[in-house]
Amino acid sequence: MRIVVADDSVLFREGIVRLLTEAGHDVVAAVGDADALEAAVAVHRPDLAVIDVRMPPAMTDDGARAALRLRAATPGLPMVLLSQHVETRHSVSLVASGGFGYLLKDRVLRVDDFLDALNRVASGGSALDPEVVGALLAPAGRPDPLAALTEREHDVLALVAEGHTNAGVAARLCLAERTVETHMRSIFQKLRITDDGDRHRRVLAVLAYVTR
């Protein structure tokens, strides 16, 4: 893949570049601020953008806001946000557009998982860190909309929201795929969300329902 990397930490940015290059990807630009990110995407038209949430010029959520502008300007651009801490203010609309990932930076240390997440997003899928999923599903100060779910259903839903297929969930939880399908039917019934059989639309429908 042709990838643009944006992170203001030179050490972290160069580490990502080296990791991606060694994995066979072509890093077409590596920049340190939101303005340079948007310029690099306009010039290089990459297959994927990896974006730090907190970057110059304001060092708040400039990366996330740049991601929103990029998604508006280039709707098909897959992107993965990276952050030290969970920030969900701009995430819901990005999740709802597909081809999106949000990972905490320590996930990068699990190289195989990180590269797998990038590939899923580049293919139009989703990759959400479990902590991000938790923040989206139960924002602070709001009643938990998933209180009716069993512990196992919570486990299944978290993995599905990360972008895993039913087969992937089954493998991670050591369950039969048919059992995962049963759990999913129960989840959608309890949340009153129609399961249309499309993996991404299921995930996005759940996130949209519980974060509205």
Number of C-alpha atoms within 10 A of each C-alpha: 17 16 25 25 26 30 26 22 14 13 10 13 20 15 13 19 21 14 15 20 14 10 13 11 14 16 19 17 19 22 21 19 23 28 16 15 25 19 12 20 21 13 11 13 16 20 17 25 28 24 29 29 29 24 22 17 14 11 13 12 20 20 30 25 17 19 29 17 13 20 18 11 12 14 13 16 22 29 29 24 23 25 20 12 13 19 16 15 11 14 20 15 14 17 22 17 17 24 24 29 28 31 25 18 17 11 15 17 9 10 13 12 12 17 14 12 27 25 17 19 23 24 15 17 21 31 29 25 22 17 15 22 23 15 15 22 22 17 15 9 6 9 9 12 15 16 11 12 16 13 10 12 18 17 15 22 25 22 24 23 26 22 24 24 16 21 14 16 23 19 13 12 14 9 14 13 17 12 12 23 16 11 20 19 14 15 22 16 12 14 15 11 14 12 17 8 8 8 17 22 15 19 24 18 15 22 19 16 14 15 14 7
